[in-house]
Amino acid sequence: MRQTRGVFLMRVALPDRPGSLGAVASALGTVRADIAAVEIVEKHEGFAVDDFMLHLPNGVLPDSLVAACTAIEGVDVVWLSYYPENWGLQADVDVLNEMAEHPAAAETILTDAAPEVFHATWALLVDRDTGRLAHKTPLAPDLLPEQAHLFGALDAAHADDLVAGWLPDWGATIVAVAPCRAPSTHTIVLGRAGGPAFLKSEIARLRHLAALAEQR
């Protein structure tokens, strides 16, 4: 079995026309990258944004992925980063099913699943009235109540850029925020270390899932 150097997440903007996805897949094949999964993140007028989960063989530089894709007319690599191998793609419907089966733990289930579902680094659940941390994933910061304001308004879905040093020893981070539906006072916050930016479609998905995570 071929030895690989890990998994990479690559976000690509490509023309929204027949054959574009196949052209990107073929280009990745020329540098011996194995495509583990592809997810359509967003569609616009004339182009789409797709996420590729890739296994790259030992000895092949990640830059070769960018070069292979950008050689195709109209294709642009928006983001490329290493992705922990124990993470994976998980459909929204899987999370919805688990929340429906365990409604009392719905908000916690969504928080734990969100890094996989949204390709984020961490997630936390914060009480928007008190700022207290209700739940968090292992890589999320240990937030103090007086620091909750760093994420902006906690009662409305939005994305924001936090510059390096927003917390001591923390680098630049992109966050997405979505409140859970009342009577819950909790808000879910996702963080991506360095990027990529959260797209409008991702914010809409997060808002939808958060609204359905009402604990009862």
C-alpha positions as CSV (number, residue, x, y, z in Angstrom):
1,M,0.0,0.0,0.0
2,R,1.3,3.4,-0.9
3,Q,2.6,5.5,2.0
4,T,1.0,8.9,2.4
5,R,2.0,12.0,4.3
6,G,-1.4,12.8,5.6
7,V,-4.7,14.4,4.5
8,F,-5.0,17.9,3.0
9,L,-8.1,20.1,2.7
10,M,-8.1,22.1,-0.5
11,R,-10.8,24.6,-1.4
12,V,-11.1,25.3,-5.1
13,A,-13.2,27.8,-7.1
14,L,-14.0,26.4,-10.6
15,P,-16.2,27.2,-13.5
16,D,-19.8,25.9,-13.0
17,R,-20.0,23.9,-16.2
18,P,-19.8,20.3,-17.3
19,G,-16.4,18.8,-17.1
20,S,-14.8,21.2,-14.7
21,L,-14.8,18.9,-11.7
22,G,-13.5,16.0,-13.9
23,A,-10.7,18.3,-15.1
24,V,-9.6,19.1,-11.6
25,A,-9.8,15.5,-10.6
26,S,-7.6,14.5,-13.6
27,A,-5.1,17.3,-12.7
28,L,-4.8,16.0,-9.2
29,G,-4.2,12.5,-10.5
30,T,-1.2,13.8,-12.4
31,V,0.5,14.6,-9.1
32,R,-0.6,11.2,-7.6
33,A,-3.1,12.7,-5.1
34,D,-5.9,10.4,-4.0
35,I,-9.3,12.2,-3.6
36,A,-10.9,10.9,-0.4
37,A,-14.0,13.1,-0.7
38,V,-15.4,16.1,-2.6
39,E,-18.1,18.5,-1.2
40,I,-19.8,21.3,-3.1
41,V,-19.6,24.2,-0.6
42,E,-21.2,27.0,-2.6
43,K,-22.5,27.9,-6.0
44,H,-22.5,31.3,-7.7
45,E,-23.3,32.8,-11.1
46,G,-20.8,31.0,-13.3
47,F,-18.6,29.3,-10.7
48,A,-18.7,26.9,-7.8
49,V,-16.6,26.4,-4.7
50,D,-15.7,22.8,-3.8
51,D,-13.8,21.3,-0.9
52,F,-11.4,18.3,-1.7
53,M,-10.1,16.0,1.0
54,L,-6.8,14.6,-0.4
55,H,-4.2,12.0,0.5
56,L,-0.8,13.1,-0.8
57,P,2.0,10.5,-1.3
58,N,5.3,10.9,0.5
59,G,7.8,12.9,-1.5
60,V,5.1,15.0,-3.2
61,L,5.0,18.7,-2.2
62,P,1.6,20.2,-1.4
63,D,2.5,23.1,-3.8
64,S,2.1,20.6,-6.6
65,L,-1.6,20.4,-5.9
66,V,-1.9,24.2,-6.4
67,A,0.2,24.2,-9.6
68,A,-1.8,21.3,-11.1
69,C,-5.2,23.0,-10.4
70,T,-4.3,26.5,-11.4
71,A,-2.9,25.3,-14.7
72,I,-6.6,24.7,-15.7
73,E,-8.2,27.8,-17.1
74,G,-10.7,29.4,-14.7
75,V,-9.6,27.3,-11.7
76,D,-8.3,29.0,-8.5
77,V,-7.1,27.4,-5.3
78,V,-8.7,29.4,-2.5
79,W,-7.1,27.4,0.4
80,L,-4.8,24.5,1.1
81,S,-4.0,23.2,4.5
82,Y,-3.1,20.0,6.4
83,Y,-6.1,18.2,7.8
84,P,-5.8,15.9,10.8
85,E,-6.2,12.3,9.7
86,N,-8.7,11.4,12.5
87,W,-11.1,14.0,11.2
88,G,-13.5,13.4,8.3
89,L,-16.5,14.6,6.3
90,Q,-19.8,14.2,8.0
91,A,-23.1,15.2,6.4
92,D,-25.5,17.6,8.0
93,V,-28.2,15.0,7.9
94,D,-26.1,12.7,10.1
95,V,-25.9,15.4,12.8
96,L,-29.6,16.1,12.5
97,N,-30.5,12.5,12.9
98,E,-28.3,12.2,16.1
99,M,-29.8,15.4,17.5
100,A,-33.3,14.0,16.8
101,E,-32.5,10.8,18.6
102,H,-31.0,12.6,21.6
103,P,-32.8,16.0,21.9
104,A,-31.7,16.7,25.4
105,A,-28.1,16.7,24.2
106,A,-28.7,18.3,20.8
107,E,-26.6,21.4,21.4
108,T,-23.6,19.4,22.7
109,I,-23.9,17.0,19.8
110,L,-23.8,19.8,17.3
111,T,-20.8,21.4,19.1
112,D,-18.9,18.2,19.0
113,A,-19.7,17.5,15.4
114,A,-19.2,21.0,14.0
115,P,-15.4,20.8,13.4
116,E,-15.9,17.9,11.1
117,V,-19.1,19.1,9.4
118,F,-17.6,22.6,8.7
119,H,-13.9,21.8,8.4
120,A,-13.2,24.0,11.4
121,T,-10.4,23.7,14.0
122,W,-12.7,24.0,17.1
123,A,-16.1,24.7,18.4
124,L,-17.6,26.0,21.6
125,L,-21.0,26.6,23.1
126,V,-21.3,29.8,25.1
127,D,-24.2,31.3,27.1
128,R,-24.9,34.6,25.4
129,D,-26.5,36.1,28.6
130,T,-23.6,35.4,31.0
131,G,-20.7,34.6,28.7
132,R,-20.1,31.4,30.5
133,L,-18.7,28.4,28.5
134,A,-21.2,25.6,28.4
135,H,-19.2,23.1,26.2
136,K,-16.2,23.0,23.9
137,T,-14.2,20.7,21.7
138,P,-10.6,19.8,22.8
139,L,-8.8,22.4,20.6
140,A,-11.1,25.3,21.6
141,P,-9.9,28.1,24.0
142,D,-10.8,28.1,27.7
143,L,-12.9,31.1,27.4
144,L,-13.6,33.4,30.4
145,P,-17.1,35.0,30.6
146,E,-15.6,38.5,30.1
147,Q,-14.0,37.3,26.9
148,A,-17.2,36.3,25.1
149,H,-17.5,39.7,23.6
150,L,-14.5,39.0,21.3
151,F,-16.8,37.0,19.0
152,G,-19.1,40.0,18.4
153,A,-22.9,39.8,18.8
154,L,-23.9,36.4,20.1
155,D,-27.6,36.8,19.2
156,A,-27.1,36.9,15.4
157,A,-25.4,34.6,12.9
158,H,-22.2,36.1,11.4
159,A,-18.6,35.5,10.7
160,D,-15.6,37.6,11.9
161,D,-11.8,37.7,11.7
162,L,-9.9,37.7,14.9
163,V,-6.3,39.1,14.6
164,A,-3.3,37.3,16.2
165,G,-3.3,37.9,19.9
166,W,-7.1,38.0,20.3
167,L,-6.3,35.7,23.2
168,P,-2.8,35.4,24.7
169,D,-0.7,33.0,22.5
170,W,-3.5,32.6,19.9
171,G,-2.9,33.3,16.2
172,A,-5.3,34.8,13.7
173,T,-8.6,33.0,13.7
174,I,-11.7,33.0,11.5
175,V,-14.9,32.5,13.5
176,A,-18.5,31.8,12.7
177,V,-21.3,32.5,15.2
178,A,-24.9,31.2,15.3
179,P,-27.4,31.4,18.2
180,C,-29.5,28.4,19.2
181,R,-33.2,29.0,19.1
182,A,-34.9,30.5,22.2
183,P,-35.7,29.6,24.9
184,S,-32.1,28.4,24.8
185,T,-29.5,31.1,25.6
186,H,-26.6,29.3,24.0
187,T,-24.7,30.3,20.9
188,I,-22.3,28.1,19.0
189,V,-19.0,29.5,17.8
190,L,-16.7,27.8,15.3
191,G,-13.0,28.7,14.8
192,R,-10.6,28.1,11.9
193,A,-7.0,28.8,12.6
194,G,-5.9,31.1,9.9
195,G,-8.7,30.4,7.5
196,P,-10.3,29.9,5.0
197,A,-13.1,32.4,5.5
198,F,-16.5,31.1,6.2
199,L,-18.7,31.4,3.2
200,K,-22.3,32.7,3.3
201,S,-23.6,29.2,2.6
202,E,-21.7,27.8,5.6
203,I,-23.1,30.5,7.9
204,A,-26.6,29.7,6.6
205,R,-26.0,26.0,7.3
206,L,-24.7,26.7,10.8
207,R,-27.6,29.0,11.5
208,H,-30.1,26.3,10.4
209,L,-28.5,23.5,12.5
210,A,-28.2,25.8,15.5
211,A,-31.9,26.6,15.2
212,L,-32.8,22.9,15.2
213,A,-30.6,22.1,18.2
214,E,-33.0,23.4,20.8
215,Q,-32.7,21.3,23.8
216,R,-36.0,20.0,25.2
